[in-house]
Amino acid sequence: MDKNRFSFEILINDSFSVINTDITIYQTENKAVLSLINDFEDGKWRYKKFQEFIWNNIVETALSKNEREKLIDDKFSTLVAAAQNLRLTDKENDIGKGSELAEIVLYGIMKHHYGALSAVPKIFYKQNTQDNAKGADSVHIVLEENHDFSIWFGEAKFYNSIEDTRLDSIIESVNNSLQTNKLKKENSIITNVSDIDLVIEDDDIRKEIKELLRNETSIDNLKPKLHIPILLLHECSKTKDSTELTDNYKKDIVSYHKERAQSYFSKQISKIGTIHKYSDITFHLILFPVPDKNAIVDKFISNVEHYKNQ
């Protein structure tokens, strides 16, 4: 974890088996929960700090490795180039509003908390292939100990509520992403985009990853190394009504996120637990509360349009 650039406080970072209190829920060992919060200043939630996190991490998902290297000494030009690749689908409808922003936040969390390497700059890829078909919102590789690795296909959503009625849509997205044809498509994207050759320095690991991702290789072989991080940025009345980072506020968020995690995983197991080798896949539910979704998305869009016009 890069503590110098990842300053959000972690409230929960546990296996779901530790959090779960419902004995009727099974298959808890392959699931984890991460709860993050921003802090307050002058009696207000720190919007500026949150926006800075977005813009500090926008480049790796909106530009290819080669583009980033060309502009490495010119931060302003790098941000302008990254903004040009944003689709701004945030403008289209309320349901999808904030989706691109959430993808960037997930990239930042993957890099600074999980120590992940970006295998595909997904916003760059979608923009440059004109391919808006459903796929993973982030694609990362984590180099593990003992010369091992894991592959992460992420989902990112920005909701104005994470009550039960909203959970079905994210579970459906996860289900779609785990279909064999979708996994093979993601695998082909990784191996066809040159970034993997640039970010994975170890020749042996790079060859092993590429072999695992070959179209001829069974998807069954991938699943033990597959992680699905699921980011739910969400509007939260407790956060909106708070003015400082008190112990009571933290306790409220911890309690709420534990309850939501239990509901989410209960639904996920019920709906997609029969997927072949489901128990081999590791799922990470990432919860991050904000006070006002529209205010955050509107500011993000305003900043993007500013850079686009440069």
N, C-alpha and C positions, 0 to 999 in steps of 0.2 A: 504494500500500500504506500502511495506517495502522500505522506501526511502533510507535506508543505502545500499541496494543491488540492487536497481533499479534506475540507474542514467542516463537513457536516457531521453532526454528532450521531453516533450509532446507539440506538436504544435496544435493539434485539439483533443478535447475530448467532442463531442457534439452529440446531436440527429441529425439524417439526416434531420429531418424536419426543423431544424435551418439552415443547410447548403444548402439545396436544393433551387434552383432558377427556376426550370422548373415546371410550374404550371400544365403541363400535366402528371407529375409523381404523382401517388396516393400511398396510403399505406406507408407513410413516418414515421409515429409515432413509428413503431416497429423496427426501424433501428437506428444504431449509427455508428459513425466514430471516430476512434482513429488513430492519426498520430504521429509517434515517429521518432526521429533522434538521431544519434550518434554525437559526436563532433570531433574536430580536435586538433592536437598537433604538433608543429614544422612544420606547413604547410601541414600536412598529416591527412587524416581520421584515426581515432584511431582503427585500425584493432585489436591490442592486447586487448583493452578493450572489443571489441565485442566478440572475442574468449573466453575471461575470463567469460563473461556472459554465453556463451554456456556451458563451463565446470563447472561453478558454479551451473548449473541447470540440468546437464545431469543425475544425479543420480536418481532423482525422476521419470523420465520417463523410465529409463533403468533397474532399480532394483525394486523388490517388497519391501513393507514395512518391511517384516521380514529380507530380505537381508540387507537393509539399517541399521536396528537396530543392526545386528550382526557386521557390519563393522564401526559403528558410530565413533569409536575412532581412526580409521586408514584411513585418507583421501586418501592416495596413493592407498591402497588396494581397497578402494571403487571405485576410478576412473578406476582402472584396471578391476574390476568386471563389471562396467558399460560398458566399451569399449568392453568386450567380448560379450555383448548382442546386440551390434550394428550390423545391417545387412550389412552396407555399400552399400546399393543399389545405393548410390550416384555415384558409379563407372559405373553403367550399361549403361546409355544413357544420352544425354544432357537434354531431357525433364524432366526426373525424378531426375536429378542431384541436390543435395542439399535438397531433400525432408526430409531426416532424420534430417538434421541440422535444417530445418524450424520447425519440430515437437518440437525439444528441445527449440527453441526460443519461440514458442507459450506457452510451459509449463512454461517458466520463466515469460513471460508476464502475464499469468493467475495467477500465484502465487503472483507476486510482485505488479501488478497493480490492479487486480480484487480481490485479497485476497482469491483465490480459493484453495480448497483442492483437491489433486489428488485422484480420485476415482479408476482409473485403470492406472498402469504404462504401457502405451500402447506399447512402444518399447519392454519392458520385455515380455508382453503378446504375441506379434507377434512372437518374437524370440522363446519363449518356447513352443508355440503351432504349430509352423511352419505354421501359418495362415497369409498369406499375402493378403488375400481377402480384398477388399475395405471396409473400415469402418472409423469411426471418427479417426482423428489423435491425438486428445486429449479428455479425458473424465474427467470432473471436477465437483465438487459440490461447490456452494457458499452458505454459511450460511447467510441469510438475517436478517434484523431486525424483531422483533415481532414473533420470533420463526418460521420463514419461511425459505425457501431454493429455489434455482434454480439449474438446471442441464444443463451443458454446454458440447456440442459435437462439437469439433473444427475441422476446416480444415486448413492446413498449406501448402503453396506453396512457392517455391523460383524460380522466373522468371527473365529472362534477359530483359523482357519488360512487361509492363502492359497496353499496348495499346489494343484497342478493340478486335483485333484478338485473344488475349490471355485470354480474360475474359470468353469466352464460356466454356473453360475446367473446370474452377473453379466452374462455375454455375452448370455444369453437375455433378461435385462431390457433391456439396451441394444438388442437386436434388436427387441423388442416396442415400445420407445419410438420407434423410427425408422420404424415402419409409417405409411403415409400417413394412415390414419384416426386414429391416436394423435397424430400431429403436428398435425393439424387440430383435434383436441379441445383440445390444449394451447393452440393459437393462439386458439381461441374463449374459453378461460378468461381469457387475458391481456386480450383486448379487452373482455370483459364485466365484469371486476373493475376497480373505479375506481382502483386504486393506480397504474396506468400514467399516468393523467392527473395524478397528484400527484407522482410521482417523476421524470418526464421534463419538465423545464422548457422545453426548446426546442420551440416549436410545430412547426417544420418537421420535426425529427427524429421527434417524436411522430406526426405525420401519416404520415411515411414508414414507420415501424414498423407502424402500424395498417394501412396499405395492403398491406404485405408479408404481414401475418397474416390478411388477409381470407379468408374461406372460398373466395371466387371466384378467389383468386390461386393459381397453381400452386405446389405444395410444392417443385418444382425450383428456384424462385427463392429459396426460403428457405435451401436447403442450403449455399450458399457463405458464408452468414453464421451458420451453425449450429455451435455448439460443444457438446460433450458432456463435462462433467467427471465423472469416475468416482472417487468416494472409496472407498477400501478401508481403513477402520480395522481393525486386525488385532492379535490377540494374538501376542506375539513372545517366544520363549524367551530370545533374546539380551538383550532389554530387561528381562525378568523377573530374569535372573541378574546384571544390572549394578547397580552402586552409585554410579557417577559417569560424567560425560560425557567419557570418554577418547577419544583419537584412534583407538585400536583399536576401540572400540565404534562410532564413526562409520564407520570403514572397513568394518566388518562389515555395518552397516545399508546402506551405499551398495552394497556388493557384492550383498547379498541383494535389494535393491529393483531393481537393474539386471537381475538374473537373472529376477526375477518379472515385471518389465515386458516383457522379451523373450518370456517364455512366454505372458503374457496377450495381447499384441498378435499373436503368431503364431497363437494360437487364434482371436482375434477376426477376423483377416483370413480365416482358413480358413472360419469359420462364417458371417460376415455380409459379407464383402468384395464380394459380388456385388450388394448393395443399389445401386439406381440412384443415381448420383452420390456413391457412397461416398467417393471421393477428394476431394470438395468439402467434406466435413464434417471438422471438427477435433476430435480426441479428446484428452482430458487425463486421464491416469491419476495419481491422487493417493494416495500411500501414507503411512500414519501408524501406527507400531507402538506398542502399549501392553503393559504387563506382565500384566494380568489383566482380561479382558473382564467376567466376572461381578461383580467388585468395583466396577468403574466403573458398570455398568448398575444394580446394586442401590443404589448411593449416589444415582444419578440418580433412580431411582424413589422412594426415600425422600424426597428433596428435593421432588419433584413432589407427593407425597402431603401433605407438610407444607404447601405453599402451597395446595393444593386445599382443605385443611381450615380455612384462614383465613377 
